Amino acid sequence: MNLKTRIQLVVVTFLRLILNTLHRMAYPFLAIFARGLGVDVTAISLALTGRNLAGGLGTFLAPLADRRGRKLAMLAGAATFTLGVSAVALHPGFVTLTIALVFGIFSKDLFDPAIQAYFGDRVPYAQRGTALAITEMSWSLAFIAGVPLAGLLIAHFGWAAPFPVLAVLGMGMLVVVWLMIPRTDAHYQPDDNSRIQWRVILSSIPVLACASIALWSSAANEMVNLIFGVWLSDSFGLQIAALAGASAVIGFAELSGEGLVALVTDRIGKPRAIVIGLAGNIIASLLLPLIGRTEVGALVGLFLFYISFEYMIVSQLPMMNETIPQARATVMALNLIAFSIGRALGDLLSTLIYQRLGFVPVTWVAVMFNIFSALALAEMQKKIVIVPRLAAWFARFASHAD
């Protein structure tokens, strides 16, 4: 990677931190938002379910980056984010909060695949795990920095206080993208025929199997992700500041996972890294109810759960990025669709299971979803590793027969 690309990686990581702060702060402050709005926690969880379902549909906007350029898609994502958070800043309420959440996921649908395609065009596959891991650090940094800062604003000025700040930052994003990303790009050729792209993508077994890894693992993660704030509050009576602190612990776990990807995944291979991450997440899911009977034990369990998930899912990104190189943004859009469906499934099930059966069954379902991810990886490896080897063997056999 040249110096310009490295600088852009750092800047883009900060821009994605802004987007991810909106996305992530709903989870630890789920009960806070519900009380501030005078609604039940279930109403907020349903809003999040709607957000993720909308995100699954919104990812069909992502091929804009393949058709009209990476820069236009990034600008559209930043503008959508700014409009959403500005709605709450101007008129706080349940409807505008829902709008902000939906617009927030639309902005990620546009911005994230464009970024992943932009660096996929520029960074060789052997180094791409490291490059994408750097941009994914914005996900964990949102919990380390963005969510605690939002918590401070909420504690002093009310539940809607972070939104005016996010609106100003969104305007800054537009300026940075406009100045930093080139208008024309020699690294890829735009393709206007998105219908053919989707037909090729949806008929590719490796693409669908890799997307299934994202779907089931994100469902497993969301089972705990949505409910951990409520669980900590119910179990230990943690208040806003303590919940923000717990978010920072999770953020450090995810940052550690992303750091491991940057250091290890390209060396040991992406499939092996995914297997290690899935196995670790299954173990953490089973341990969480056992060691989570104290505050310290709960935080340790959450740390293990999130570091294993983040290591696995960030290792999956460069593999998905390379499945169909000529349609990178569209492929990554499908990956986001899988994420959104998985998270919507987790959102729908987690509160229902927790309210009726408690926390232990929540973790059991997470284990089941991780097993589904492992089966999807096995299917992908069968198609991309075993089949080519068999084809090569038959080719050699035919040549000897001749």
MOGIQUI-V141803 format. One record per backbone hydrogen bond with DSSP energy under -1.0 kcal/mol. CO is the residue of the C=O (numbers start at 0). NH is the residue of the N-H. E is the energy in kcal/mol with one decimal. If there is no record, write none. Layout:
co = {CO | CO}
nh = {NH | NH}
e = {E | E}
This chain:
co = {1 | 2 | 3 | 4 | 5 | 6 | 7 | 8 | 9 | 10 | 11 | 12 | 13 | 14 | 15 | 16 | 17 | 18 | 19 | 20 | 23 | 24 | 26 | 28 | 29 | 30 | 31 | 32 | 33 | 33 | 39 | 40 | 41 | 42 | 43 | 44 | 45 | 46 | 47 | 48 | 49 | 50 | 51 | 52 | 53 | 54 | 56 | 57 | 58 | 60 | 61 | 62 | 63 | 65 | 68 | 69 | 70 | 71 | 72 | 73 | 74 | 75 | 76 | 77 | 78 | 79 | 80 | 81 | 82 | 83 | 84 | 85 | 86 | 92 | 93 | 94 | 95 | 96 | 97 | 98 | 99 | 100 | 101 | 102 | 103 | 104 | 105 | 106 | 107 | 110 | 111 | 112 | 113 | 114 | 115 | 116 | 118 | 123 | 126 | 127 | 128 | 129 | 130 | 131 | 134 | 135 | 136 | 137 | 139 | 140 | 140 | 141 | 144 | 145 | 146 | 147 | 148 | 149 | 150 | 151 | 152 | 153 | 157 | 159 | 161 | 162 | 163 | 164 | 165 | 166 | 167 | 168 | 169 | 170 | 171 | 172 | 173 | 174 | 175 | 176 | 191 | 192 | 193 | 194 | 195 | 196 | 197 | 200 | 203 | 204 | 205 | 206 | 207 | 208 | 209 | 210 | 211 | 212 | 213 | 214 | 215 | 216 | 217 | 218 | 220 | 221 | 223 | 226 | 227 | 228 | 229 | 230 | 231 | 232 | 238 | 239 | 240 | 241 | 242 | 243 | 244 | 245 | 246 | 247 | 248 | 249 | 250 | 251 | 252 | 253 | 254 | 255 | 256 | 257 | 258 | 259 | 263 | 263 | 264 | 268 | 269 | 270 | 271 | 272 | 273 | 274 | 275 | 276 | 277 | 278 | 279 | 280 | 281 | 282 | 283 | 286 | 287 | 293 | 294 | 295 | 296 | 297 | 298 | 299 | 300 | 301 | 302 | 303 | 304 | 305 | 306 | 307 | 308 | 309 | 310 | 311 | 315 | 316 | 319 | 323 | 326 | 327 | 328 | 329 | 330 | 331 | 332 | 333 | 334 | 335 | 336 | 337 | 338 | 339 | 340 | 341 | 342 | 343 | 344 | 345 | 348 | 349 | 350 | 351 | 352 | 353 | 358 | 359 | 360 | 361 | 362 | 363 | 364 | 365 | 366 | 367 | 368 | 369 | 370 | 371 | 372 | 373 | 374 | 375 | 376 | 377 | 378 | 379 | 380 | 380 | 381 | 384 | 385 | 386 | 387 | 388 | 389 | 390 | 391 | 392 | 393 | 394 | 395 | 396 | 397}
nh = {5 | 6 | 7 | 8 | 9 | 10 | 11 | 12 | 13 | 14 | 15 | 16 | 17 | 18 | 19 | 20 | 21 | 22 | 23 | 24 | 26 | 28 | 29 | 32 | 33 | 34 | 35 | 36 | 37 | 38 | 43 | 44 | 45 | 46 | 47 | 48 | 49 | 50 | 51 | 52 | 53 | 54 | 55 | 56 | 57 | 58 | 59 | 60 | 61 | 63 | 64 | 66 | 67 | 190 | 72 | 73 | 74 | 75 | 76 | 77 | 78 | 79 | 80 | 81 | 82 | 83 | 84 | 85 | 86 | 87 | 88 | 89 | 90 | 96 | 97 | 98 | 99 | 100 | 101 | 102 | 103 | 104 | 105 | 106 | 107 | 108 | 109 | 110 | 111 | 114 | 115 | 116 | 117 | 118 | 119 | 120 | 122 | 126 | 130 | 131 | 132 | 133 | 134 | 135 | 137 | 138 | 140 | 141 | 143 | 144 | 145 | 146 | 148 | 149 | 150 | 151 | 152 | 153 | 154 | 155 | 156 | 157 | 160 | 162 | 165 | 166 | 167 | 168 | 169 | 170 | 171 | 172 | 173 | 174 | 175 | 176 | 177 | 178 | 179 | 180 | 193 | 196 | 197 | 198 | 199 | 200 | 201 | 203 | 207 | 208 | 209 | 210 | 211 | 212 | 213 | 214 | 215 | 216 | 217 | 218 | 219 | 220 | 221 | 222 | 224 | 225 | 227 | 230 | 231 | 232 | 233 | 234 | 235 | 236 | 242 | 243 | 244 | 245 | 246 | 247 | 248 | 249 | 250 | 251 | 252 | 253 | 254 | 255 | 256 | 257 | 258 | 259 | 260 | 261 | 262 | 263 | 266 | 267 | 268 | 272 | 273 | 274 | 275 | 276 | 277 | 278 | 279 | 280 | 281 | 282 | 283 | 284 | 285 | 286 | 287 | 290 | 291 | 297 | 298 | 299 | 300 | 301 | 302 | 303 | 304 | 305 | 306 | 307 | 308 | 309 | 310 | 311 | 312 | 313 | 314 | 315 | 319 | 320 | 322 | 326 | 330 | 331 | 332 | 333 | 334 | 335 | 336 | 337 | 338 | 339 | 340 | 341 | 342 | 343 | 344 | 345 | 346 | 347 | 348 | 349 | 352 | 353 | 354 | 355 | 356 | 357 | 362 | 363 | 364 | 365 | 366 | 367 | 368 | 369 | 370 | 371 | 372 | 373 | 374 | 375 | 376 | 377 | 378 | 379 | 380 | 381 | 382 | 383 | 384 | 385 | 386 | 388 | 389 | 390 | 391 | 392 | 393 | 394 | 395 | 396 | 397 | 398 | 399 | 400 | 401}
e = {-1.9 | -2.4 | -2.4 | -2.2 | -1.7 | -2.3 | -2.9 | -1.9 | -1.6 | -2.1 | -2.7 | -1.5 | -1.3 | -1.5 | -2.9 | -1.8 | -1.2 | -1.6 | -2.7 | -2.1 | -1.3 | -1.1 | -1.3 | -2.9 | -1.9 | -2.5 | -2.6 | -1.9 | -1.0 | -2.5 | -1.2 | -2.4 | -2.3 | -1.9 | -2.2 | -2.1 | -2.7 | -2.3 | -2.4 | -2.3 | -2.7 | -2.3 | -1.7 | -1.4 | -3.0 | -1.4 | -1.6 | -2.3 | -1.1 | -2.0 | -2.4 | -2.1 | -3.4 | -1.9 | -1.4 | -2.2 | -2.5 | -2.4 | -2.1 | -2.4 | -2.4 | -2.3 | -2.1 | -2.1 | -2.2 | -2.1 | -2.3 | -1.8 | -1.4 | -1.0 | -2.1 | -2.2 | -2.0 | -2.3 | -2.3 | -2.3 | -2.7 | -2.4 | -2.5 | -3.2 | -2.3 | -1.8 | -2.2 | -2.4 | -1.6 | -2.2 | -1.7 | -3.0 | -2.0 | -2.2 | -2.7 | -2.6 | -2.4 | -2.3 | -1.7 | -2.2 | -2.6 | -1.8 | -1.9 | -2.9 | -1.7 | -1.8 | -1.6 | -2.1 | -1.4 | -1.8 | -2.9 | -1.4 | -2.0 | -3.2 | -1.3 | -3.6 | -2.0 | -2.3 | -2.6 | -2.1 | -2.1 | -2.6 | -2.7 | -1.7 | -2.9 | -2.0 | -1.7 | -1.4 | -2.3 | -2.1 | -1.8 | -2.2 | -2.3 | -1.7 | -1.7 | -1.9 | -1.6 | -1.4 | -2.3 | -2.7 | -2.1 | -2.0 | -2.6 | -2.0 | -1.7 | -1.5 | -2.7 | -1.9 | -2.5 | -2.6 | -2.8 | -1.5 | -2.4 | -2.8 | -2.4 | -2.5 | -1.8 | -1.4 | -1.4 | -2.3 | -2.5 | -2.0 | -2.1 | -1.9 | -2.1 | -2.4 | -2.6 | -1.5 | -3.0 | -2.2 | -1.9 | -3.0 | -2.8 | -2.2 | -3.0 | -2.7 | -2.6 | -1.6 | -2.7 | -2.3 | -2.0 | -2.4 | -2.0 | -1.8 | -1.9 | -2.1 | -2.6 | -2.5 | -1.9 | -2.5 | -2.7 | -2.2 | -2.0 | -2.6 | -2.4 | -2.2 | -1.8 | -2.3 | -1.8 | -3.0 | -1.3 | -2.1 | -2.1 | -1.9 | -2.1 | -2.1 | -2.3 | -2.4 | -2.7 | -2.5 | -2.3 | -2.2 | -2.3 | -2.1 | -2.4 | -2.3 | -1.9 | -2.0 | -2.2 | -2.6 | -1.3 | -2.7 | -2.2 | -2.4 | -2.6 | -2.4 | -2.3 | -2.3 | -2.3 | -2.6 | -2.4 | -1.7 | -1.7 | -2.5 | -2.1 | -1.9 | -3.0 | -2.2 | -1.2 | -1.1 | -2.3 | -2.7 | -1.3 | -2.0 | -2.5 | -2.7 | -1.6 | -2.0 | -1.8 | -1.9 | -2.2 | -2.4 | -2.4 | -3.0 | -2.7 | -2.5 | -3.0 | -2.6 | -2.3 | -2.4 | -3.1 | -2.3 | -2.0 | -2.8 | -2.8 | -2.8 | -2.6 | -1.4 | -3.2 | -1.0 | -1.5 | -1.7 | -2.2 | -1.7 | -2.0 | -2.1 | -2.4 | -2.0 | -2.0 | -1.8 | -1.8 | -2.0 | -2.0 | -1.9 | -2.3 | -2.2 | -2.0 | -2.3 | -2.7 | -1.9 | -1.6 | -2.7 | -2.0 | -1.4 | -1.6 | -1.5 | -2.6 | -2.6 | -2.5 | -2.2 | -2.7 | -2.2 | -2.2 | -2.6 | -2.7 | -2.1 | -2.2 | -2.2 | -1.9}
